Amino acid sequence: MTMFQVENLTKVYGKVRAVDDVSFSIQKGEFVGIIGPNGAGKTTLFHLISGVQPPTSGKVILNNEEITGKAPHLIVQKGLTRTFQVPRPFQELTVHENVEIVKSSKLSVHEQAKQIDHLLQQVGLGSRQSQLAGSLPQGDLRRLEMARALATNPDLLLLDEPFAGLNTAEIESLSELLLQMHDEGITIIIIEHKLKALMKMVKRVIAINFGQLIADDIPQEVVNNEQVLKAYLGDRSWDFAYNH
Amino acid sequence: MIKKYKGSLGIITLLTVTLAIFPFINDSFYLISILTLANLYAVFVVSWDIVSGFTGKLNLGHALFIGIGAYSVGILHDSLGLILSILVGVVLSILVAFIIGKPTMKLHGPFFSLTTMVLPLILFQLAYTYRNLTGGEFGLNVSVPLSRMELYYVTLAYMFISVLIIFFISRSRTGKILLAIKEDETACSAIGNNVERYKLMAFLISAFFAGLGGGLLALYLRHVGPNVFELWQSATILIMGIVGGMGTIIGPFLSAYGLTFLSEWLRGTEEYQDLIYAGLLILSILILPNGLASVGAYVKRKFKERGKGTDDNVSSRELNESLRKSESG
């Protein structure tokens, strides 16, 4: 069942087409990766989908309802949540409070309050609930970002480079959490540069370059796609990322 | 919740009880008069703080709502009676806050602050223009059926109830969302919160209490004139808020009393009064950027630094953590 569609989505800044006529659809229960070189337009695509920025043209459809250009909080209430490339904790609030102020798309404030402890335990922050978020190390900030996203009870979760800045053990741990979330029924779209870790989780990869969708297939086909290879050709970071 | 915030609640309650008992120890007309004014300023500053300190939207014209409340009493108290005229002032303040806040809260940049700064100045001019209604530069006299002592206790009750309500809002989930909005509106919206609605709600609450206080101010002064809209009225509240510690409620609450007395003390210096006030503001920003509310944490930190021999600056995060610890007792 098609749960989510992006149709001809475009974002133009002056003469720059940051996202250029991108279209794809996601089935309920999928776990899809998005890859592309730096500056390809991946995060901008997430901004357009999640309402942080309005598109220049095109549509975003979630569960047969158009959500194009709606305010971010309304899109969250429809069941779509995103995380940010750089974690954005509320530093003056504690870990517990950071999750407490999330507005769930399905639960009342009272029902949600009962879940906070379980959520924080689930992401591994159970013992840090009273700690100010601003004092958390990078790995825990990612976990907090995840806990806040989960607290919205999303149907579709957009993750923007959740492994950035993490070591191998942390990536492993976070990957397990993501797979668990997927098993629990959340449809996930994940942007990542750490390709080895990504390929272990996803069954489908979309590749973006210069704002355009250049490939959409199973991981093995995408990494051997000529256009994808050209996008990374000469970029040593591609080879490094794939082998790490 | 009461147990959790017993520190701040204790201060508010203790000060209120002290002020309630005070006239039995010293019923000096002069002191009671200053304390009545301080009671009003405590609510003006605290109601200002729930917007400017908590959402980060700096209100540069809180005098607008005070003036609306005051003029409503001045114009209507004869025809509608005191209570109804005060209520009209409150309703008008909320309405004006809605009209200003709805469009400006959506905008990024200084538009909200500029709008709030300009509007009292416009009303200041209108008060002169529509002199048949407002009495022009002479203003309007307000006949008050309350003695000075009765008015003192009315303002004390108004202060206690208002500050408690605003304090509990600030420490509730709503207050935490307001703080999150100040830090990062986009992130707050991305976790499902209607940021514009929360900012507007804070502004309406602020207008409610300021408008109510404005009506009481007219009773205190027994007069209302265009100077109620003056920039200095708003600037005084701003200074009290910054010196006290924006975003804490308890800091501005205490600084309102301190600075009201200071203002009276400086009255004799006349031409230097504004200079001293401005100097105080600059000093407090340099020495205590987080205001008086952080002084406990600052002193503690300085003693620690002497022991370690370091000279690190106190981060706002550490100050807030310390404040939270002292607040929860």
Chai-1 contact restraints between the chains, C-beta under 6 A:
chainA,res_idxA,chainB,res_idxB,connection_type,confidence,min_distance_angstrom,max_distance_angstrom,comment,restraint_id
A,P72,B,S189,contact,1.0,0.0,6.0,A-B,restraint_1
A,P72,B,A190,contact,1.0,0.0,6.0,A-B,restraint_2
A,H73,B,S189,contact,1.0,0.0,6.0,A-B,restraint_3
A,H73,B,G192,contact,1.0,0.0,6.0,A-B,restraint_4
A,H73,B,N193,contact,1.0,0.0,6.0,A-B,restraint_5
A,H73,B,N194,contact,1.0,0.0,6.0,A-B,restraint_6
A,V76,B,G192,contact,1.0,0.0,6.0,A-B,restraint_7
A,R88,B,D184,contact,1.0,0.0,6.0,A-B,restraint_8
A,R88,B,A187,contact,1.0,0.0,6.0,A-B,restraint_9
A,F90,B,A180,contact,1.0,0.0,6.0,A-B,restraint_10
A,F90,B,E183,contact,1.0,0.0,6.0,A-B,restraint_11
A,E92,B,L179,contact,1.0,0.0,6.0,A-B,restraint_12
A,E92,B,N320,contact,1.0,0.0,6.0,A-B,restraint_13
A,L93,B,K176,contact,1.0,0.0,6.0,A-B,restraint_14
A,E97,B,K176,contact,1.0,0.0,6.0,A-B,restraint_15
A,I101,B,K176,contact,1.0,0.0,6.0,A-B,restraint_16
A,I101,B,I177,contact,1.0,0.0,6.0,A-B,restraint_17
A,I101,B,A180,contact,1.0,0.0,6.0,A-B,restraint_18
A,V102,B,I191,contact,1.0,0.0,6.0,A-B,restraint_19
A,K103,B,G192,contact,1.0,0.0,6.0,A-B,restraint_20
A,K103,B,N193,contact,1.0,0.0,6.0,A-B,restraint_21
A,L132,B,R317,contact,1.0,0.0,6.0,A-B,restraint_22
A,L132,B,E321,contact,1.0,0.0,6.0,A-B,restraint_23
A,G134,B,R317,contact,1.0,0.0,6.0,A-B,restraint_24
A,R148,B,I191,contact,1.0,0.0,6.0,A-B,restraint_25
A,T152,B,G192,contact,1.0,0.0,6.0,A-B,restraint_26
